[in-house]
Amino acid sequence: MADLPAYDDVLDTSGLYCPEPIMMMHNRVRDLAAGNVLKVVATDPATTRDVPKFCTFLGHELIAQREQDGDYEYFIRLKT
């Protein structure tokens, strides 16, 4: 994925394991405005399951995701 979406904030959860990345995402989205894009960086492979479920459950849009060298990146547009 060459062209990654622009984002408004970054949350780096590298080195953390479930459920910490999701808990941190939940807290961060409260601080951001509707329509903002949050980039989440993670190293826990469980996030490939948990992040899409988080977005679906809370109504956010997962606009892009990728895995590169053991790092996972997610781009989430917050619900408006």
C-alpha positions, 0 to 999 in steps of 0.5 A, a space after each residue: 500500500 503505497 499511498 497511506 491516508 493522512 492522519 490527525 494523531 498517532 497512537 503507538 501501542 508497540 510492545 503491548 498485548 491484548 487488551 492494552 492496545 484496544 483500551 488505549 485506542 478507546 481512551 484516545 478516540 475520546 480526545 479526538 474530533 469526529 471525522 479525525 483519522 487516528 493512526 494506530 501502530 501495534 506489534 501484537 498480531 491479535 490486533 488484526 482481529 481486535 481493531 476491526 471488531 473495535 471499529 465495527 462495534 463503535 461505528 468507526 471506519 477502518 480506512 486502511 491497514 497494513 503489516 510490515 516487518 512485524 508492525 501493524 498499522 491501522 488508519 481509523 476515521 472516527 465516526 461523525 
